[in-house]
Amino acid sequence: MKKVLRIALGILLMILGVLALLTPFTPGSWLALIGLELLGLRLVFQRKLLSLLPQRYRQKVGDWLESRMKKRREK
């Protein structure tokens, strides 16, 4: 149930964020970024970023991203 609620909330926030981007009266485009975070698309973007990096930097950047994720989970 939690996963379904999280997905629904993520999609709703993304839609609201895109609508906020299109209207000049609401500065709420940050809602789309929160929706992406809830859906876990940040991980997809991180993997894509790592694939674009040269081979010698992938391990270092991957380790750095993983350590940042661990620190966030601990809080």
Backbone as JSON, one array per atom type, in Angstrom:
{
  "sequence": "MKKVLRIALGILLMILGVLALLTPFTPGSWLALIGLELLGLRLVFQRKLLSLLPQRYRQKVGDWLESRMKKRREK",
  "N": [[0.82, -1.19, 0.0], [1.96, 1.24, 0.78], [3.83, 1.65, -1.24], [2.25, 2.01, -3.51], [0.89, 4.33, -2.8], [3.05, 6.09, -2.63], [3.94, 6.14, -5.3], [1.64, 7.18, -6.56], [1.5, 9.71, -5.33], [3.93, 10.77, -6.2], [3.52, 10.94, -9.0], [1.36, 12.71, -9.05], [2.56, 15.03, -7.94], [4.47, 15.53, -9.9], [2.83, 16.19, -12.1], [1.53, 18.47, -11.08], [3.78, 20.1, -10.78], [4.63, 20.45, -13.45], [2.4, 21.78, -14.48], [2.58, 24.08, -12.91], [4.87, 25.14, -13.95], [3.97, 25.98, -16.42], [2.16, 28.0, -15.87], [2.24, 31.44, -15.13], [1.77, 32.44, -12.61], [2.31, 30.81, -10.48], [4.99, 29.79, -8.65], [5.86, 27.03, -8.52], [7.37, 25.0, -9.67], [9.22, 23.34, -8.56], [7.89, 21.27, -7.48], [7.73, 19.24, -9.37], [10.3, 18.22, -9.33], [10.39, 17.11, -6.78], [8.46, 15.16, -7.11], [9.78, 13.52, -8.98], [11.82, 12.61, -7.35], [10.39, 11.09, -5.46], [9.47, 9.07, -7.1], [11.76, 7.76, -7.66], [13.36, 8.27, -9.81], [15.68, 9.6, -9.75], [17.74, 7.84, -9.34], [17.92, 6.59, -11.8], [18.81, 8.69, -13.39], [21.28, 9.09, -12.2], [22.62, 6.72, -12.87], [22.69, 7.0, -15.63], [24.3, 9.27, -15.85], [26.7, 8.23, -14.86], [27.27, 6.41, -16.87], [27.96, 8.07, -18.93], [30.34, 9.15, -18.19], [33.95, 9.02, -18.44], [35.69, 5.85, -18.26], [37.65, 5.71, -16.22], [36.79, 7.46, -14.24], [34.37, 6.58, -13.34], [34.15, 4.73, -11.16], [35.06, 6.23, -8.95], [33.25, 8.41, -8.86], [30.87, 7.0, -8.62], [31.26, 5.75, -6.12], [31.33, 8.05, -4.54], [28.72, 9.07, -4.89], [27.29, 6.97, -3.76], [28.16, 7.09, -1.1], [27.03, 9.52, -0.35], [24.34, 8.87, -0.53], [24.16, 7.0, 1.54], [24.63, 8.64, 3.78], [22.36, 10.23, 3.7], [20.38, 8.36, 4.22], [20.96, 7.67, 6.83], [20.22, 9.86, 8.31]],
  "CA": [[0.0, 0.0, 0.0], [2.84, 2.4, 0.84], [4.46, 1.85, -2.54], [1.23, 2.55, -4.42], [0.67, 5.71, -2.37], [4.23, 6.85, -3.0], [3.9, 6.31, -6.76], [0.55, 8.1, -6.88], [1.91, 11.04, -4.88], [5.0, 11.21, -7.09], [2.92, 11.32, -10.28], [0.58, 13.92, -8.8], [3.48, 16.16, -7.77], [5.06, 15.83, -11.2], [1.82, 16.87, -12.9], [1.38, 19.81, -10.52], [4.99, 20.85, -11.09], [4.6, 20.83, -14.87], [1.37, 22.82, -14.6], [3.12, 25.29, -12.3], [5.83, 25.7, -14.9], [3.24, 26.58, -17.53], [1.42, 29.17, -15.44], [3.18, 32.43, -14.6], [1.4, 32.9, -11.27], [2.71, 29.86, -9.44], [6.4, 29.38, -8.72], [5.91, 25.72, -7.88], [7.95, 23.97, -10.54], [10.01, 22.45, -7.72], [7.06, 20.09, -7.18], [8.08, 18.19, -10.33], [11.54, 17.59, -8.85], [10.04, 16.27, -5.63], [7.78, 13.99, -7.68], [10.81, 12.63, -9.53], [12.52, 11.99, -6.22], [9.52, 10.06, -4.9], [9.37, 7.95, -8.03], [13.05, 7.09, -7.73], [14.0, 8.5, -11.09], [17.01, 10.14, -9.51], [18.69, 6.75, -9.51], [18.07, 6.38, -13.24], [19.65, 9.77, -13.87], [22.64, 8.84, -11.71], [23.21, 5.65, -13.7], [22.95, 7.57, -16.95], [25.46, 10.13, -15.68], [27.88, 7.37, -14.73], [27.58, 5.79, -18.16], [28.53, 9.09, -19.8], [31.69, 9.49, -17.72], [35.03, 8.1, -18.86], [35.8, 4.66, -17.41], [38.52, 5.9, -15.05], [36.11, 8.25, -13.21], [33.09, 5.97, -12.95], [34.21, 4.13, -9.83], [35.19, 7.29, -7.94], [31.99, 9.15, -8.78], [29.89, 6.05, -8.09], [31.49, 5.62, -4.68], [30.94, 9.31, -3.92], [27.26, 9.11, -4.87], [26.83, 5.96, -2.81], [28.39, 7.59, 0.27], [26.03, 10.57, -0.11], [23.07, 8.2, -0.3], [24.21, 6.41, 2.89], [24.49, 9.71, 4.76], [20.96, 10.65, 3.7], [19.57, 7.32, 4.86], [21.24, 7.67, 8.27], [19.57, 11.01, 8.96]],
  "C": [[0.86, 1.26, 0.0], [3.46, 2.7, -0.52], [3.49, 2.46, -3.53], [0.96, 4.01, -4.08], [1.84, 6.6, -2.77], [4.27, 7.13, -4.51], [2.82, 7.31, -7.16], [0.91, 9.53, -6.49], [3.0, 11.61, -5.77], [4.46, 11.68, -8.43], [2.11, 12.6, -10.12], [1.47, 15.15, -8.67], [4.16, 16.53, -9.08], [4.08, 16.6, -12.09], [1.63, 18.3, -12.4], [2.6, 20.68, -10.83], [5.04, 21.31, -12.53], [3.55, 21.92, -15.1], [1.85, 24.14, -14.0], [4.15, 25.94, -13.21], [5.13, 26.46, -16.02], [2.48, 27.84, -17.15], [2.38, 30.18, -14.8], [2.91, 32.84, -13.16], [1.86, 31.98, -10.15], [4.17, 29.46, -9.6], [6.61, 28.01, -8.1], [6.49, 24.64, -8.75], [8.82, 23.0, -9.77], [9.2, 21.19, -7.35], [7.39, 18.94, -8.13], [9.35, 17.48, -9.88], [11.28, 16.7, -7.65], [9.32, 15.01, -6.11], [8.75, 13.01, -8.29], [11.56, 11.91, -8.42], [11.68, 10.86, -5.62], [9.42, 8.85, -5.8], [10.69, 7.2, -8.18], [13.77, 7.29, -9.05], [15.39, 9.13, -10.94], [18.06, 9.06, -9.73], [18.95, 6.46, -10.98], [19.01, 7.44, -13.82], [21.1, 9.59, -13.41], [23.33, 7.77, -12.55], [23.56, 6.17, -15.09], [24.18, 8.48, -16.91], [26.74, 9.31, -15.6], [28.25, 6.75, -16.07], [28.21, 6.79, -19.13], [29.97, 9.47, -19.42], [32.72, 8.54, -18.31], [35.21, 6.98, -17.83], [36.61, 4.92, -16.14], [37.85, 6.71, -13.94], [34.85, 7.59, -12.67], [33.11, 5.43, -11.52], [34.26, 5.2, -8.74], [33.88, 8.04, -7.76], [30.9, 8.24, -8.22], [30.03, 5.86, -6.6], [31.05, 6.88, -3.94], [29.42, 9.43, -3.82], [26.69, 8.13, -3.85], [27.03, 6.44, -1.37], [27.4, 8.69, 0.62], [24.67, 9.95, 0.18], [23.02, 7.58, 1.11], [24.0, 7.47, 3.96], [23.04, 10.18, 4.83], [20.08, 9.63, 4.42], [19.76, 7.33, 6.37], [20.53, 8.78, 9.0], [18.15, 10.75, 9.24]]
}
